[in-house]
Amino acid sequence: DVQLVESGGGSVQAGGSLTLSCATFRYSYNFHCMGWFRQVPGKEREGIAAIYPGTGGTYYADSVKGRFTIVQENGKNTVSLRMNTLKPEDTATYYCASQRYGGNCREEFAIDYWGNGTPVTVSS
């Protein structure tokens, strides 16, 4: 079955930077889109960034716009999330997500495949 694997999470001081990566295994086709979500306990899972390789289009939530950048890497179905000027409120578990044939990668109900998540902690 399909597996998405995140890497790059960890702890960082406020104002610092981290880059998350997501690689896909056991899938031979190009995803329609890939994206990143984050979640803290008791909160909704929030779609924060998405990219559509066929058009080059991107989406960013207002909470991260101007600070985070989603990048299509050279590997098939491989993306990175470059996070700058991190804030304590960015602390969450970050999930990679993908969609096979159409739709979007910013709403939870539209997602076909999920990674297991990687934690990010931003300290004051």
Secondary structure, 3 states (H helix, E strand, C coil): CCEEEEECCEEEECCCCEEEEEEEECCCCCCCEEEEEEECCCCCCEEEEEEECCCCEEEECCCCCCCEEEEECCCCCCEEEEECCCCHHHCEEEEEEEECCCCCCCCHHHCCEECCCEEEEEEC
